[in-house]
Each structure stands twice: as C-alpha cells, then as structure tokens.
Amino acid sequence: MKADLSNYFCPGLSGRSFLSSLAGALVNIPLALAIAVGMNMALGQTGATQEVVVLESAMTPEAIFARGVKAGEAGNYAEAVQLFSAVLKLSPDSPETHYNRGLAWERLGNVDQAIGDYGRSIALDRYYIPPYINRGNLYSQQQDHHTAIQDFTQAITYDPNRYKAYYNRANSYFQLGQYAQAIADYNRVLVLRPDYINAIYNRGLAHFQAGQLDNSRQDLLFSAQAYLNRGDRLGYLEALDQMSELGL
C-alpha cells in the first residue's frame, strides 16, 4: 500500500491572528526572542543559529513567522521551532503558528509535541484543515487508525474537496480491514483527482482483499501503465510485482 503523509509549512497568516495583540507584541519582541534563544540552547543549538534568532528582535511578528516558514522549508527545523515559539510568545492565539511549529516538531521526530501543537491549532480554529490531516497522519503512523479516521472525517466535514483527507482515511479503513469503506473513499479521491495514481493502486489492493479480483487486476494494470507513462519505473515494477504476488 502506498501512503501519502505529505505535509507542508503554511506560507502565511490570516490577519485575525495578530490584530488583537499586535501593539503589545511589538513592545515585547526582545523578551520573546530572549526566550527563543533559551529554547535554542535547550535544543543544543549555539553559535550561528543562536545569532540568527537574536537578530529577529528588530522584526515584527509577521516577519518572524515568515522566517520560521523559510527555516522549515530549508530543513532547519530546530530554528523553525525557535522562531514559531517566539511568535507564540507574542501572539499565543495563532492557529497557523501552532500548526507550523507542530510540523517542525514532527520533522524533528518529536511526535508528542507535534500532536500537542496540532491540537492547540484546532482548538483555536476548528475550521483550519491542515492540523487535522497532519495529526491524523501521526495517529495513523502509530496504528491508531480509529482516531486517525476521526481527524480525517472532521477535515472532510469542513472541506469536502480535500482529496488527501479521503485518501488517508481510505488507507486507515484498509488497515482496519474495512475494505468497502476504503474503496468508497478511493473512489471519492478519483472523482476529485482522476490522475491520482496511488489511489488507483491502493484501490486495487482493497478490491483484492474484498474478493473483487477482476476489479483488482484492472486497477493494478492501469496503475502500472500510468506509473510507466509518467516515468516512474519503480512504481511500474512495484505494481507488476504486486500482481504477481497476488496471483493476478
């Protein structure tokens, strides 16, 4: 089965996150960055990285947030944690900042901290979709598929066109042996994204588990050819190998 646990750093903030506290926040930027430096030391980062954080003391919260996003996109996750923590000291009610810090924690392998930040993001804005999907992915990785399904379902409730929520929920249903539900979700993915080859491939596996061998063969053959057409030879060979192993 092919998983899709991709996630991303949020590129910007909605205005609501800072409007109520911006004036006081600007006064307290040096204090917040001092705290960020302390976090930097706690994470074992010194020298150049610490100097980068100190330089942020002349910046607005939005600018610090933007630096955090860039740090995360560059793979500097410890620095991103520090910068987002500085923003949260100034404006603790920002769901986007909690989400982004959660993602940085996740990339650092700190799952509990990531789940905590995703939860805080959701508590601040229940309609904000990314933390539901990311938290669901983490629960799925921990084999807690029932809880993962709850998060994916909530994301779908608020955004019925979020195809990755359907896809990841389908994968959790598959892991629970609920193949009819998995197939239904893969079908929904393909309505929204007809070119999503992984959904066709995984649906083929679900069809096999449900005893629908002709449908399974059709999906796996189609996915093999689709992988080959886009230059993914490994995907092509994997689909053919899977058919061989299943006796299709």
C-alpha positions as CSV (number, residue, x, y, z in Angstrom):
1,M,0.0,0.0,0.0
2,K,1.2,3.5,-0.9
3,A,0.8,6.1,1.9
4,D,0.6,9.8,1.5
5,L,1.9,11.5,4.6
6,S,3.0,14.7,2.8
7,N,2.5,17.9,4.7
8,Y,3.7,21.5,4.3
9,F,4.6,24.7,6.1
10,C,1.8,27.2,6.0
11,P,3.0,30.1,3.8
12,G,1.2,32.9,5.6
13,L,-1.0,34.1,8.4
14,S,-4.6,35.3,8.3
15,G,-5.0,38.8,9.8
16,R,-7.1,37.6,12.7
17,S,-4.1,36.0,14.4
18,F,-2.4,39.2,15.3
19,L,-4.9,42.0,15.2
20,S,-5.8,41.8,18.9
21,S,-2.3,41.7,20.3
22,L,0.0,43.4,17.8
23,A,0.6,46.6,19.7
24,G,1.6,44.8,22.9
25,A,3.5,42.2,21.0
26,L,5.8,44.8,19.4
27,V,6.8,46.0,22.8
28,N,7.7,42.5,24.0
29,I,9.7,41.3,21.0
30,P,13.1,41.4,22.8
31,L,11.6,39.3,25.7
32,A,10.2,36.8,23.3
33,L,13.5,36.4,21.4
34,A,15.4,36.0,24.6
35,I,13.1,33.1,25.3
36,A,13.7,31.8,21.8
37,V,17.4,31.9,22.4
38,G,16.9,29.9,25.6
39,M,15.0,27.3,23.6
40,N,17.8,27.3,21.1
41,M,20.3,26.4,23.8
42,A,17.9,23.8,25.2
43,L,17.8,22.2,21.8
44,G,21.6,22.1,21.7
45,Q,22.0,24.9,19.1
46,T,24.6,27.5,19.6
47,G,26.8,29.9,17.6
48,A,25.4,31.0,14.2
49,T,21.9,29.6,14.7
50,Q,21.6,31.5,18.0
51,E,22.8,34.7,16.4
52,V,20.1,34.3,13.7
53,V,17.5,34.2,16.4
54,V,18.9,37.2,18.2
55,L,18.7,39.2,15.0
56,E,15.0,38.7,14.9
57,S,14.5,41.1,17.8
58,A,14.0,44.0,15.3
59,M,11.3,42.3,13.3
60,T,7.5,42.2,13.5
61,P,5.7,39.0,14.5
62,E,4.7,38.5,10.8
63,A,8.3,38.8,9.7
64,I,9.4,36.3,12.4
65,F,6.7,34.0,11.2
66,A,7.9,34.3,7.6
67,R,11.4,33.5,8.7
68,G,10.1,30.4,10.5
69,V,8.4,29.2,7.4
70,K,11.6,29.7,5.4
71,A,13.6,27.9,8.0
72,G,11.2,25.0,7.9
73,E,11.2,24.9,4.1
74,A,15.0,24.8,4.2
75,G,15.1,21.9,6.6
76,N,16.2,23.9,9.6
77,Y,13.5,22.6,11.8
78,A,15.1,23.4,15.2
79,E,15.4,27.0,14.1
80,A,11.9,27.0,12.9
81,V,10.7,25.8,16.3
82,Q,12.5,28.7,18.0
83,L,11.1,31.2,15.6
84,F,7.5,30.0,15.8
85,S,7.8,29.8,19.6
86,A,8.9,33.5,19.6
87,V,5.8,34.4,17.6
88,L,3.6,32.4,20.0
89,K,5.0,34.3,23.0
90,L,3.8,37.5,21.3
91,S,0.5,36.1,19.9
92,P,-0.5,32.8,21.5
93,D,-3.8,32.6,19.7
94,S,-2.4,32.0,16.2
95,P,-3.6,28.6,14.9
96,E,-1.2,28.9,11.9
97,T,1.8,29.3,14.1
98,H,0.9,26.3,16.3
99,Y,0.4,24.3,13.1
100,N,3.8,25.3,11.7
101,R,5.6,24.6,15.0
102,G,3.8,21.3,15.1
103,L,5.1,20.4,11.7
104,A,8.6,21.5,12.7
105,W,8.4,19.3,15.8
106,E,7.1,16.4,13.6
107,R,10.1,16.8,11.2
108,L,12.4,16.6,14.2
109,G,10.7,13.3,15.3
110,N,9.0,14.8,18.4
111,V,5.6,13.3,17.8
112,D,4.0,14.2,21.1
113,Q,5.0,17.9,20.8
114,A,3.7,17.8,17.2
115,I,0.3,16.3,18.2
116,G,0.0,18.8,21.0
117,D,0.6,21.8,18.7
118,Y,-1.8,20.4,16.1
119,G,-4.4,20.1,18.9
120,R,-3.9,23.6,20.0
121,S,-4.2,24.9,16.5
122,I,-7.5,23.0,16.1
123,A,-8.7,24.3,19.5
124,L,-8.1,27.9,18.3
125,D,-9.8,27.4,14.9
126,R,-11.8,24.2,14.3
127,Y,-12.2,25.1,10.6
128,Y,-8.5,25.1,10.0
129,I,-7.9,21.9,8.0
130,P,-4.1,21.2,7.8
131,P,-3.7,20.2,11.5
132,Y,-6.5,17.7,11.3
133,I,-4.8,16.0,8.4
134,N,-1.3,16.1,9.9
135,R,-2.5,14.9,13.3
136,G,-4.5,12.1,11.6
137,N,-1.3,11.1,9.7
138,L,0.6,10.8,13.0
139,Y,-2.2,8.7,14.6
140,S,-2.1,6.5,11.5
141,Q,1.6,6.0,11.8
142,Q,1.1,5.0,15.5
143,Q,-1.5,2.4,14.2
144,D,-4.3,4.3,16.0
145,H,-6.5,4.2,12.9
146,H,-9.8,4.8,14.6
147,T,-8.6,8.2,16.0
148,A,-6.9,9.0,12.6
149,I,-10.3,8.4,10.9
150,Q,-11.9,10.9,13.3
151,D,-9.4,13.6,12.3
152,F,-9.7,12.8,8.5
153,T,-13.5,12.8,8.8
154,Q,-13.5,16.2,10.5
155,A,-11.3,17.6,7.8
156,I,-13.7,16.2,5.2
157,T,-16.7,17.7,7.0
158,Y,-15.2,21.2,6.8
159,D,-13.8,20.8,3.3
160,P,-15.4,18.0,1.2
161,N,-13.0,18.6,-1.6
162,R,-9.9,17.8,0.4
163,Y,-8.9,14.7,-1.5
164,K,-5.9,13.8,0.7
165,A,-8.2,13.5,3.7
166,Y,-10.3,11.0,1.7
167,Y,-7.1,9.2,0.6
168,N,-5.6,8.9,4.1
169,R,-8.9,7.9,5.6
170,A,-9.2,5.2,2.9
171,N,-5.7,3.9,4.0
172,S,-6.8,3.8,7.6
173,Y,-10.0,1.9,6.7
174,F,-7.8,-0.5,4.7
175,Q,-5.6,-1.1,7.7
176,L,-8.7,-1.9,9.8
177,G,-10.0,-4.4,7.2
178,Q,-12.9,-2.1,6.3
179,Y,-12.4,-2.6,2.6
180,A,-15.8,-1.3,1.3
181,Q,-15.3,2.0,3.1
182,A,-11.7,2.2,1.8
183,I,-12.9,1.6,-1.8
184,A,-15.6,4.2,-1.4
185,D,-13.0,6.8,-0.2
186,Y,-10.6,5.9,-3.0
187,N,-13.5,6.4,-5.5
188,R,-14.1,9.8,-4.0
189,V,-10.4,10.7,-4.4
190,L,-10.6,9.8,-8.0
191,V,-13.6,12.0,-8.6
192,L,-11.6,14.9,-7.2
193,R,-8.3,13.9,-8.7
194,P,-8.7,11.5,-11.6
195,D,-4.9,11.4,-12.2
196,Y,-4.1,10.3,-8.6
197,I,-2.4,7.0,-9.4
198,N,-1.7,5.9,-5.9
199,A,-5.4,5.9,-5.2
200,I,-6.0,3.6,-8.2
201,Y,-3.1,1.3,-7.0
202,N,-4.4,1.1,-3.4
203,R,-8.0,0.6,-4.6
204,G,-6.7,-2.4,-6.5
205,L,-5.3,-3.8,-3.3
206,A,-8.6,-3.1,-1.5
207,H,-10.5,-4.8,-4.3
208,F,-8.3,-7.9,-3.9
209,Q,-8.9,-8.0,-0.1
210,A,-12.7,-7.7,-0.8
211,G,-12.6,-10.6,-3.2
212,Q,-13.2,-8.5,-6.3
213,L,-10.4,-10.0,-8.4
214,D,-11.3,-8.6,-11.8
215,N,-11.5,-5.0,-10.4
216,S,-8.2,-5.6,-8.6
217,R,-6.5,-6.7,-11.7
218,Q,-7.9,-3.8,-13.7
219,D,-6.8,-1.2,-11.2
220,L,-3.3,-2.7,-10.8
221,L,-2.8,-2.9,-14.5
222,F,-4.0,0.6,-15.0
223,S,-1.8,2.0,-12.3
224,A,1.3,0.1,-13.6
225,Q,0.8,1.7,-17.1
226,A,0.1,5.1,-15.5
227,Y,3.3,4.9,-13.5
228,L,5.3,4.0,-16.6
229,N,3.7,6.8,-18.6
230,R,4.9,9.4,-16.1
231,G,8.4,7.9,-16.0
232,D,8.0,6.2,-12.6
233,R,9.6,2.8,-13.4
234,L,9.8,1.8,-9.8
235,G,6.1,2.3,-9.4
236,Y,5.5,0.4,-12.6
237,L,7.6,-2.6,-11.4
238,E,6.0,-2.5,-7.9
239,A,2.5,-2.7,-9.4
240,L,3.5,-5.7,-11.6
241,D,5.3,-7.4,-8.7
242,Q,2.2,-6.9,-6.6
243,M,0.0,-8.5,-9.3
244,S,2.4,-11.5,-9.4
245,E,2.4,-11.9,-5.7
246,L,-1.4,-11.8,-5.6
247,G,-1.7,-14.3,-8.5
248,L,-3.4,-11.8,-10.8
